[in-house]
Every structure is written in structure tokens, then in C-alpha cells.
């Protein structure tokens, strides 16, 4: 292709992209099947379909002493399945995926397990990919030899993670924030070693059922085709099962003296790693937008944030410093953090703390609010400029039970945020005397 033709194609593609993100594609709710909810965004730009199955089977459901079970249950679903054509081995599954030119991914977070499939939308290829995914969801084999191999791989990863300051910090911080709530637990060599094939089969049978699933689809398929996909995916999945014990209620971070809220962890590292935070809001909270906009000003806006200005630009204490809210469906946290020279840890923590405290007390300025809203609103098209990003958004909307017009109203809700709302929200949900602090690797 000549350079001129390439340039013309690039311009045409860019114009099409701009047009596509200006008009927000609607989210269609499909009929409930096997107790599962399903949603579709129909796109015609590419002959592709992206599918996500979210299962309410996250790490928070790990039994006592078996932290890591939920993740291993999901991870091993694509290492052997039973199908109508007989058993498929790990190698056969890999060959089938390669032959289809499809992508399969399985991951687990604190709240949910997620399976994602990307395939050409051509019916014969799409059907084969969906049928393979259906077998993983309904009939994984959980071979003992594969489990032993994956347990060893996981244990090796855990041992390596214990040598990395970032991993050690995150595990200790999560435990300090969540306490006895299940999200505070992390896999250990002992807990992973204890997992058996019967544990995997039992967990899968208990949690992988229609009434705990949400299917989100984005791509070149009609509503009828999308409903057919859902039906195939869940055909052999049970609709419901025995009652599952309710999770304990997440306790809000309490007011405590600094000596009870801060832990120092010795670690052989040239850098001190610092994390600060507390429990915060869920995604469905009506104060989500004031907190999101406010945090962009505080520490989420990169080089234009308050924290970056105070910690890096004015004092040179860290290359990077951040803050964010991580709201989920049932739990959420606020976290801020940085890395600095070990002998500067106390000063860096003081500056980060005072900057956050000042923002909670005094809020943002009019110019900061105007700039933050402009950046967020102007950057919104980049959040939905391809099918995968659209799927991320549809999945989040469905999982968090948000209104289906959330994408259509997103920029208007950002634009409507006021200084008073930012201040009120930060004062309502954050307090310095409830912040938990972990400092790892600082010299005494």
C-alpha cells in the first residue's frame, strides 16, 4: 500500500472513530436465562464479538485456611473439560483456541471471577468458541496432575512475591484495611498447598451457577444472536443451588491513635514504600462523582494533581505519588501511596498526609475544579473507543447494578459536580484519624 493510501485510510479510520464515540451506543438488556442477567451493546465497526461472564465467586468466598481456592478454581477451568464430543485435554483446548483465532481469559478479583472470550463474529467460529467456553463453565475436569503443577507454580510465585517490596506492602496494607473481612486475606504457601481437586469441584459446583452470573456482550451480533450466545453458554449450568452463607459486614475504618493505625515493616530495600488509606464507598454510592472529580485534583490527575505538586515538584521527595478510590459492588477503599528514599520516608509521609488533610478540610479551588472536569469530560471518548473498553464499562454497569444509561449521562454528571459537593463528600467519607498507614523499608 502506498504512503498516500495509508494516510487516507488512517484519516478515514480516525474520522469514523470520532463519529463512533460521539454517539453513545445503547446498552440493551436481554431476557434472563437460567437466572443470569445479560446485556448487549451492538457494534458494527469490526466483525468481532467480545463476551464476558462475571460470576459472583471472588476471593472473598475462600474458605478459612484455603485462601487462593477461588482463583485456582477459575484458573484451572481451561485445563481440561468434558464436552458432548468427549473430554478435551489442556493441549486440545489450546489447539482449539488457536484454530479459532480466538482469545480466552480468566481472572479473579476480590468480588468476582471473570471469563472473557473474543472471537470473530462469523457464526461457525463464534459458535465453536462459545461452546468451548460453555464446557469450561459447566464441566471442568480438574485433573490432579495439573493441579499439582499449578500449585507448585503458584507457590513459586508466592515465594518470589515475598522478595518484592511492592507485593509485601500490598498484602500487609490490605490486611490492615480490611481486618477480619475476607478481602483482607491473601494466599500463603500453606493455604495453596492444602487445595485439593475435591475442593475445586466443590467450589465450582457451589458458585458457578446461573443465578450468580452476568453475561455482557459487545460486538457485531444482533439481540437474537446475543440471546443465542447466552443460551449456549449457560445451557448446562445449573440455575441455582444451596444457600451460600452471607459475608460479614465490612466495618468502616474506626478512629484510632496513630500508634494503632501505622505499622513499620523492616525490608532490605533502597526505597521506602508507603501506603495510606481506609475503607470507602461502593460504586453505586450517589457521592461517587464528587469523590472521583475531587480525587482527580488530589492525586488522580498525574502531574496536575495536588500530591504531585507538593511531593515531587516542590520537594523532590518521590518520582511518583498517587491517590485513588477503588469502589466495588459491596466494598471499596481509598488509597494513596509513593516510593521515596529510605531516609526521606518520614518527611514524605508527613507531606502526603498534610496534603490530603488540607484537601479534606479546605477542598478544591474553582480553577482546579474547572480543569479537572474539563480533563475528565474531554477524555471520556477514550474510555469507550474500542469494543474491549466498551465491555469493561458494560460489565461494570451490570455488576454494580447501575442505570443502563450511565455512559450516556457520565459527562453530564461530571459537569454537574460542585465545589460544595466535593468538600462535603471528602469530609463525609475520609478522615485522617481513620487512615491506616504502612511504611515498608524505611531506615530508622
Secondary structure, DSSP 8 states (H G I E B T S, - for coil): --HHHHHHHHHHHHHHHHHHHHS----EE---BTTBEEEEEE--SSSEEEEEEEES--GGG--TT-TTHHHHHHHGGGSEEEETTEEEEHHHHHHHHHHHT-EEEEEE-SS-EEEEEEEES-HHHHHHHHHHHHHHHH-B---HHHHHHHHHHHHHHHHHHTT-HHHHHHHHHHHHHHTTSGGG----HHHHHT--HHHHHHHHHHH-SGGGEEEEEEES--HHHHHHHHHHHHTTS-S--S---------------HHHHEEEE----SEEEEEEEEE---TT-TTHHHHHHHHIIIIISGGGSHHIIIIIITT---S-EEEEEEE-SS-EEEEEEEEEEGGGHHHHHHHHHHHHHHHHHH---HHHHHHHHHHHHHTGGGGSSSHHHHHHHHHHHHHTT--TTHHHHHHHHHHT--HHHHHHHHHHH--GGG-EEEEES---
